[in-house]
């Protein structure tokens, strides 16, 4: 999925499940998921367009492996203190756009090498 700078993005972090949800648009939407390790690429069920990501083990594992994203997360959440972080990232460079770029790289690399859960 490629979030363009002119697109609005919905972001939600849930500390209980330790999961980060990033999707194009103003709110969650029905999707189907394709797992690539602890990252799920989310697709629109009708168009099959990639519309977002769901990352499991966000704080526990994902941020530990990606220091650049961890720092952005800490800066965005007052030092990582976010039991439930939900927000709309308006067009322009934002947390969601930076994370999306990183997830795009990760998923492309893993898909190219055949690394996945399936």
C-alpha positions in Angstrom: 0.0 0.0 0.0 1.2 3.4 -0.8 -0.2 6.3 1.2 0.2 9.5 -0.8 0.9 12.8 1.0 -2.6 14.0 -0.1 -4.4 11.0 1.5 -5.9 10.9 5.0 -5.1 7.9 7.1 -6.8 6.2 10.1 -4.4 5.0 12.8 -5.2 2.9 15.9 -3.0 1.3 18.5 -4.4 -1.1 21.1 -2.1 -1.8 24.1 -4.1 -4.8 25.2 -3.5 -6.7 21.9 -0.3 -4.7 21.2 -1.4 -4.1 17.7 -1.1 -1.1 15.3 -3.7 -0.6 12.6 -3.1 1.8 9.8 -5.5 2.2 6.9 -6.4 4.7 4.2 -9.4 6.9 5.0 -11.1 8.4 8.0 -12.2 5.2 9.8 -11.7 1.4 10.0 -13.2 -0.6 7.1 -13.8 -4.2 6.2 -10.6 -5.8 4.9 -9.0 -9.2 4.1 -5.5 -9.8 5.4 -2.4 -11.4 4.0 0.2 -12.2 6.7 3.9 -11.6 6.3 5.3 -12.5 9.7 3.8 -10.1 12.3 2.7 -7.7 9.6 -0.6 -8.2 7.8 -1.2 -6.4 4.5 -4.9 -5.4 4.4 -6.9 -5.5 1.2 -10.2 -4.1 0.1 -12.4 -7.3 -0.3 -14.0 -6.0 -3.5 -11.2 -4.2 -5.4 -8.3 -6.2 -3.9 -6.5 -2.9 -3.5 -4.0 -2.7 -0.7 -5.5 -0.3 1.8 -3.5 -0.7 5.0 -1.5 -2.7 7.6 -2.1 -4.4 10.9 1.1 -5.0 12.9 1.0 -7.5 15.8 3.5 -7.3 18.7 3.9 -3.6 17.9 5.7 -2.5 21.0 7.0 -5.9 22.2 8.8 -6.9 19.0 8.2 -4.7 16.0 9.5 -1.4 17.6 12.5 -3.3 19.1 13.6 -4.3 15.6 13.0 -0.9 14.0 14.7 1.9 16.1 13.8 4.6 13.5 10.0 3.8 13.9 10.4 3.4 17.6 11.7 7.0 18.0 8.8 8.4 15.9 6.4 6.4 18.0 7.9 7.8 21.2 7.8 11.3 19.9 4.1 10.9 18.8 2.8 9.4 22.0 4.5 11.4 24.8 7.2 8.8 25.4 5.2 5.7 24.4 2.5 6.2 27.0 -0.5 5.3 24.9 -2.9 2.7 26.2 -5.2 3.3 23.3 -4.0 5.6 20.5 -6.5 6.5 17.8 -6.1 9.3 15.4 -6.6 10.7 12.0 -3.4 11.6 10.2 -4.3 14.4 7.8 -2.6 14.7 4.5 1.1 15.6 4.6 4.1 13.9 6.2 2.9 12.3 9.4 3.5 9.3 11.7 1.3 7.1 9.4 3.1 8.1 6.3 6.5 7.4 7.7 5.4 4.0 9.2 3.6 3.1 5.9 6.9 3.7 4.0 8.8 1.4 6.4 6.1 -1.3 6.2 6.1 -1.1 2.5 9.8 -1.8 2.4 9.5 -4.6 4.9 6.7 -6.4 3.1 8.3 -6.0 -0.3 11.6 -7.5 1.0 9.8 -10.4 2.7 7.6 -11.1 -0.2 10.6 -11.1 -2.6 12.5 -13.6 -0.4 9.4 -15.7 0.3 9.4 -15.1 4.0 5.9 -15.4 5.5 3.6 -17.2 7.9 1.8 -19.1 5.1 
